[in-house]
Amino acid sequence: MVKLRVRPTASQVIKQDEADGLPRKLRLRSKASKAI
């Protein structure tokens, strides 16, 4: 429990990175689907 409280910002940063990476993956998938 203490560890989770110690670094709440780390989890938020990771979530932000994932949120930024999702649209990129979706774009790559859309391009791949069009190529196929």
C-alpha positions in Angstrom: 0.0 0.0 0.0 2.8 2.4 0.9 4.6 1.8 -2.4 1.5 2.6 -4.4 1.2 5.9 -2.5 4.9 6.7 -2.9 4.8 6.9 -6.7 1.4 7.8 -8.1 2.9 10.0 -10.7 4.9 7.1 -12.2 1.6 5.3 -13.0 0.1 8.5 -14.5 3.2 9.0 -16.7 2.9 5.4 -17.9 -0.8 5.9 -18.6 0.0 9.0 -20.6 2.7 7.2 -22.6 0.2 4.4 -23.4 -2.4 7.0 -24.4 0.1 8.6 -26.8 1.1 5.2 -28.2 -2.4 4.0 -28.8 -3.3 6.4 -31.7 0.0 5.6 -33.3 -0.7 1.9 -33.2 -4.2 2.5 -34.5 -2.9 4.5 -37.4 -0.4 1.8 -38.3 -3.1 -0.8 -38.1 -5.4 1.3 -40.4 -2.6 1.6 -42.9 -1.8 -2.1 -42.8 -5.5 -3.0 -43.3 -5.7 -0.7 -46.3 -2.5 -2.2 -47.7 -4.0 -5.7 -47.4 
